[in-house]
Structures are given as C-alpha cells and as structure tokens.
C-alpha cells in the first residue's frame, strides 16, 4: 500500500515523496487455516442406521407404510374423515370415484415419499379426461385444496403441458415425459419441503419439491408460488403439518390403482402414526 507524504515550506511544496509501505495485519484479524486433517473432522452426531429395502422401491426400515396391500387403516375420507371407501383387492388400492378423495390420518411436514400407480389398460377418453388423479403432497383443506402433483395418462395423450403427468398442476411443466403406457406400473419418488409461515400468516419460506417419475428426474427443486388452483393464480394460506391426499377425479374414464405407498418424515413436524 502506498502513502503520499508532502512537506510545505513558506506556503509552497518543497518535496513530494512516495513511500511504498507493506502492512502486515495481526493474526487476530486473519483466521488461521486448520493445521491438521483432524481439525476439520466431525464425529457427532452419528447418523441413525437405516436398512434399505431389498428391492428398489421397497420401504426402508424407518418408513411409515401408508398402504401395505391389505387395508386402508392409514387413510380416511377427506370430506368427513370417515373410513376411506376405496377398493382394496389383490394387494392393490383402486379409486372409487363416488367415495371422493382420501387422505392420511397422519399429518406431515417435510418428507420423502414413494408411490406406485397404474392407469388401466384399455383406458378411454382424451386430455384431462383420461386416467386422471393427483397426489396432493400436503392437503391443508377439503376437496382439492393443497399442492398437487398430477397423475394422468400421458403416454400418448395430449393436454396442456402444465397439467400432464408429473407436472405440479398448472405451475411447473415436467422436465421430460417419462410416462409408461396404460396397464404398466409407474412410480413417483418425491422429496417435499413443507412451507413455513410466520405468526402473522406471512410466508417465511415457500414449499419446494423434487420428483422422479419412473426413476427419471422431472421436477428439480421447484419452488411453489402457492397451492395449486384449477382456476386462478396460486396463493398461500398459513397452515401447519398436513395430510397427504389422493384424488378421486370426476372424469368418466376407468379408475386408477395404487400400491406400495410409504413416507419418511424429514422433520419433527409429523404427527404420530
């Protein structure tokens, strides 16, 4: 660093000297780098041990199994919280449209979820009227309130792209179309980050989601601008941990089926099973 030093004699500058000066700061002003490998090693807390599923998609040892192929004990009807009225047979859960949406008894904050679904072979209809359902990743209200990951036959079925399979409904187009044809099982793997609200109801942090469809990344840490809407722009309303909901869509096509649904809570907000 250089300093300009001047001296004055009888009102005039008699000399100008430029002195180059190097300043060395005290060690207190500069953080010393670790001197040994051990200085950057962390030994606690030790992560809990989790046993993975035997096959891809099988629930790990710490998962909450939401559908085990036998009953709907983890679910209720969304409209009145009575027993869920969908059909269970041969290890498969099939939508009963007249019974309406169903949702989990348990509420969740952030989580990892696995779900498998199938559009029936020979499905009829077009666009949104062909194998329509939805996974509401958080359902803070009745009906179709919440944040929807669309389920639809999008194998060879055109519709608006922010409403096809693996879209965040009317918010985010999937990165690719990874749909299988009707009659084949498909999977969603979801990492859901729940929104957080301030005491006055304002948004502290927005919801976010990453989704794999049949093992292919289709939503990459998408930040949601609010709940999904059929009509109008998405908005937030304050809520806490919420159920996960499956939709009984009112289109006339044959109903979808589900199997192997499990979730791993990622925070302390989830309610007890």
C-alpha positions as CSV (number, residue, x, y, z in Angstrom):
1,X,0.0,0.0,0.0
2,X,1.5,3.5,-0.9
3,X,1.2,6.7,1.0
4,X,1.7,10.2,-0.4
5,X,3.8,12.4,2.0
6,X,4.2,16.1,1.4
7,X,6.1,18.8,3.2
8,X,5.4,22.6,2.9
9,X,7.8,25.5,3.3
10,X,6.8,29.2,3.2
11,X,3.5,28.2,1.6
12,X,4.9,26.1,-1.2
13,X,5.5,22.3,-1.6
14,X,9.2,21.7,-1.3
15,X,9.2,18.0,-1.7
16,X,6.9,15.1,-2.6
17,X,8.0,11.6,-1.6
18,X,6.1,8.5,-2.4
19,X,6.8,5.8,0.1
20,X,5.8,2.2,-0.6
21,X,4.7,0.6,2.6
22,X,3.7,-3.0,3.2
23,X,1.4,-3.5,6.1
24,X,1.2,-6.9,7.9
25,X,-2.0,-7.4,9.8
26,X,-2.1,-9.0,13.2
27,X,-3.1,-12.7,13.4
28,X,-6.2,-11.7,15.2
29,X,-7.6,-10.1,12.0
30,X,-7.0,-13.1,9.8
31,X,-8.4,-16.6,10.6
32,X,-5.7,-19.2,10.7
33,X,-6.3,-22.2,8.4
34,X,-6.5,-25.6,10.1
35,X,-3.1,-27.2,10.6
36,X,-4.1,-30.9,10.7
37,X,-6.6,-33.1,8.9
38,X,-8.3,-33.8,12.3
39,X,-9.1,-30.1,12.7
40,X,-11.9,-30.4,10.1
41,X,-13.2,-33.9,11.1
42,X,-16.6,-34.1,12.8
43,X,-17.6,-37.2,14.8
44,X,-21.0,-36.4,16.3
45,X,-23.9,-36.6,15.9
46,X,-23.7,-40.1,14.4
47,X,-26.4,-40.6,11.7
48,X,-29.0,-43.2,12.6
49,X,-28.7,-46.5,10.8
50,X,-31.4,-47.3,8.3
51,X,-31.8,-50.6,6.5
52,X,-32.7,-50.0,2.8
53,X,-35.4,-52.1,1.1
54,X,-34.4,-55.3,-0.5
55,X,-35.5,-54.1,-4.0
56,X,-35.7,-50.7,-5.5
57,X,-38.9,-49.0,-4.2
58,X,-39.2,-51.2,-1.1
59,X,-39.7,-49.2,2.1
60,X,-36.6,-48.7,4.2
61,X,-36.7,-49.6,7.9
62,X,-37.6,-46.1,9.1
63,X,-40.5,-45.6,6.6
64,X,-44.2,-45.1,7.6
65,X,-46.1,-47.6,5.3
66,X,-49.2,-45.8,4.2
67,X,-50.5,-48.7,2.0
68,X,-49.3,-52.2,2.7
69,X,-51.6,-54.0,0.2
70,X,-54.1,-55.2,2.8
71,X,-56.2,-52.3,4.2
72,X,-56.8,-48.6,4.4
73,X,-56.1,-48.3,8.1
74,X,-53.9,-45.3,7.5
75,X,-56.5,-43.3,5.4
76,X,-59.8,-41.5,5.9
77,X,-62.3,-39.9,3.5
78,X,-61.3,-36.2,3.0
79,X,-64.9,-34.9,3.0
80,X,-65.9,-36.1,6.5
81,X,-62.9,-38.1,8.0
82,X,-65.0,-41.3,7.9
83,X,-63.5,-44.7,6.8
84,X,-61.8,-44.4,3.4
85,X,-64.2,-46.0,0.8
86,X,-61.8,-47.1,-2.0
87,X,-61.4,-50.7,-3.0
88,X,-58.6,-53.0,-1.8
89,X,-58.1,-56.3,-3.6
90,X,-55.1,-58.5,-4.5
91,X,-52.6,-56.1,-2.9
92,X,-53.9,-53.1,-5.0
93,X,-55.8,-50.0,-4.0
94,X,-58.3,-48.8,-6.6
95,X,-60.0,-45.4,-6.7
96,X,-63.8,-45.4,-6.0
97,X,-64.8,-42.1,-7.5
98,X,-68.2,-41.9,-5.7
99,X,-66.3,-42.1,-2.4
100,X,-64.3,-38.9,-3.1
101,X,-60.8,-38.1,-2.2
102,X,-58.9,-39.9,0.6
103,X,-56.1,-38.6,2.9
104,X,-53.8,-39.9,5.5
105,X,-54.8,-39.9,9.1
106,X,-51.3,-38.8,10.0
107,X,-50.1,-35.3,9.2
108,X,-46.6,-34.5,7.8
109,X,-44.2,-31.6,7.4
110,X,-41.3,-32.3,5.1
111,X,-40.8,-35.9,3.8
112,X,-39.6,-38.4,1.3
113,X,-42.4,-40.4,-0.4
114,X,-42.7,-43.3,-2.7
115,X,-45.9,-44.2,-4.6
116,X,-46.7,-46.5,-7.4
117,X,-49.7,-46.0,-9.7
118,X,-51.3,-47.6,-12.8
119,X,-53.6,-46.4,-15.5
120,X,-55.8,-49.3,-16.5
121,X,-55.1,-51.0,-19.8
122,X,-57.7,-50.0,-22.4
123,X,-58.3,-46.6,-20.8
124,X,-60.7,-44.4,-22.8
125,X,-61.0,-40.6,-23.1
126,X,-58.7,-37.8,-24.0
127,X,-56.8,-35.0,-22.4
128,X,-57.7,-34.4,-18.7
129,X,-60.5,-37.0,-19.1
130,X,-58.1,-39.9,-19.4
131,X,-56.8,-41.6,-16.3
132,X,-56.8,-38.5,-14.1
133,X,-55.9,-38.4,-10.4
134,X,-53.5,-36.5,-8.3
135,X,-51.1,-36.7,-5.3
136,X,-51.7,-33.8,-3.0
137,X,-48.3,-33.5,-1.3
138,X,-49.9,-31.5,1.5
139,X,-53.7,-31.1,1.9
140,X,-54.5,-28.3,4.3
141,X,-58.2,-28.2,3.4
142,X,-61.2,-30.0,2.0
143,X,-61.8,-31.0,-1.6
144,X,-58.9,-30.4,-3.9
145,X,-57.2,-27.9,-1.6
146,X,-53.4,-28.3,-1.4
147,X,-50.3,-28.8,-3.6
148,X,-50.9,-31.3,-6.4
149,X,-48.5,-33.5,-8.3
150,X,-50.6,-34.5,-11.3
151,X,-51.3,-38.2,-12.2
152,X,-52.6,-38.8,-15.7
153,X,-52.2,-41.0,-18.7
154,X,-49.6,-39.0,-20.6
155,X,-48.1,-41.9,-22.7
156,X,-49.8,-40.8,-25.9
157,X,-52.4,-38.3,-24.7
158,X,-52.1,-34.6,-25.4
159,X,-53.2,-32.0,-22.9
160,X,-51.9,-28.7,-21.6
161,X,-48.3,-29.4,-20.6
162,X,-48.6,-27.9,-17.1
163,X,-51.4,-30.4,-16.5
164,X,-49.7,-33.6,-17.8
165,X,-48.4,-36.4,-15.6
166,X,-45.6,-35.3,-13.3
167,X,-46.5,-31.6,-13.5
168,X,-47.0,-29.5,-10.5
169,X,-50.5,-28.8,-11.6
170,X,-50.7,-25.5,-13.5
171,X,-47.4,-24.4,-12.0
172,X,-44.4,-26.4,-13.4
173,X,-44.1,-28.4,-16.5
174,X,-42.1,-31.7,-16.1
175,X,-38.6,-31.7,-17.4
176,X,-39.4,-34.7,-19.6
177,X,-42.3,-37.0,-20.2
178,X,-41.3,-40.3,-18.6
179,X,-44.7,-42.0,-18.8
180,X,-45.2,-45.7,-19.3
181,X,-48.2,-47.0,-21.4
182,X,-51.5,-47.8,-19.7
183,X,-51.5,-51.2,-17.9
184,X,-47.9,-50.7,-16.6
185,X,-47.0,-49.7,-13.1
186,X,-45.4,-46.3,-12.7
187,X,-43.6,-44.7,-9.7
188,X,-43.2,-41.3,-8.1
189,X,-40.4,-40.6,-5.7
190,X,-41.0,-37.2,-4.0
191,X,-38.8,-35.0,-1.8
192,X,-41.3,-32.5,-0.3
193,X,-40.1,-29.4,1.7
194,X,-43.1,-28.0,3.6
195,X,-43.7,-24.3,3.6
196,X,-43.1,-22.4,6.8
197,X,-45.3,-19.4,7.9
198,X,-44.7,-16.5,10.3
199,X,-47.0,-15.8,13.3
200,X,-48.9,-13.3,11.2
201,X,-49.6,-15.8,8.4
202,X,-47.0,-14.5,6.0
203,X,-44.7,-16.9,4.2
204,X,-41.3,-17.4,5.9
205,X,-40.2,-20.0,3.4
206,X,-42.0,-21.4,0.4
207,X,-42.7,-25.0,-0.4
208,X,-40.3,-26.9,-2.6
209,X,-40.3,-30.3,-4.3
210,X,-38.1,-32.7,-6.3
211,X,-39.8,-35.5,-8.2
212,X,-38.6,-38.6,-10.0
213,X,-41.1,-40.3,-12.4
214,X,-40.1,-43.9,-13.1
215,X,-36.6,-43.1,-11.8
216,X,-36.2,-40.0,-14.1
217,X,-35.9,-36.5,-12.7
218,X,-38.9,-34.4,-13.7
219,X,-39.1,-31.7,-11.1
220,X,-35.7,-30.3,-9.8
221,X,-36.2,-28.5,-6.5
222,X,-39.1,-26.5,-7.8
223,X,-40.3,-23.7,-5.5
224,X,-44.0,-23.5,-5.4
225,X,-45.7,-20.0,-5.5
226,X,-48.6,-21.3,-3.5
227,X,-51.3,-24.0,-3.5
228,X,-52.3,-25.4,-6.9
229,X,-55.5,-23.9,-8.4
230,X,-57.8,-25.1,-11.1
231,X,-58.8,-21.5,-11.8
232,X,-56.7,-18.5,-10.9
233,X,-53.2,-17.9,-9.6
234,X,-51.6,-19.9,-6.8
235,X,-51.5,-18.3,-3.4
236,X,-50.5,-19.4,0.1
237,X,-52.6,-19.6,3.2
238,X,-50.9,-20.3,6.5
239,X,-51.1,-24.0,7.7
240,X,-49.2,-26.5,9.7
241,X,-48.4,-30.2,9.1
242,X,-51.0,-31.6,6.7
243,X,-52.3,-34.9,5.4
244,X,-51.2,-36.4,2.1
245,X,-54.2,-36.8,-0.2
246,X,-55.1,-38.9,-3.2
247,X,-57.7,-37.6,-5.7
248,X,-60.8,-39.3,-7.0
249,X,-61.1,-37.2,-10.1
250,X,-64.6,-36.8,-11.6
251,X,-63.8,-37.6,-15.2
252,X,-65.7,-40.6,-16.7
253,X,-62.6,-42.8,-17.5
254,X,-61.8,-46.0,-15.7
255,X,-60.3,-45.5,-12.2
256,X,-56.6,-45.7,-11.4
257,X,-54.9,-48.1,-9.0
258,X,-52.1,-47.6,-6.4
259,X,-49.7,-49.8,-4.5
260,X,-46.6,-49.6,-2.3
261,X,-47.0,-46.2,-0.7
262,X,-44.6,-45.2,2.0
263,X,-43.2,-42.0,3.5
264,X,-40.1,-41.0,5.6
265,X,-40.7,-37.8,7.7
266,X,-37.7,-35.5,7.4
267,X,-38.5,-33.2,10.3
268,X,-40.2,-33.3,13.7
269,X,-43.5,-31.8,12.5
270,X,-45.2,-35.0,11.5
271,X,-47.8,-36.4,13.9
272,X,-47.6,-39.8,15.5
273,X,-48.9,-42.7,13.4
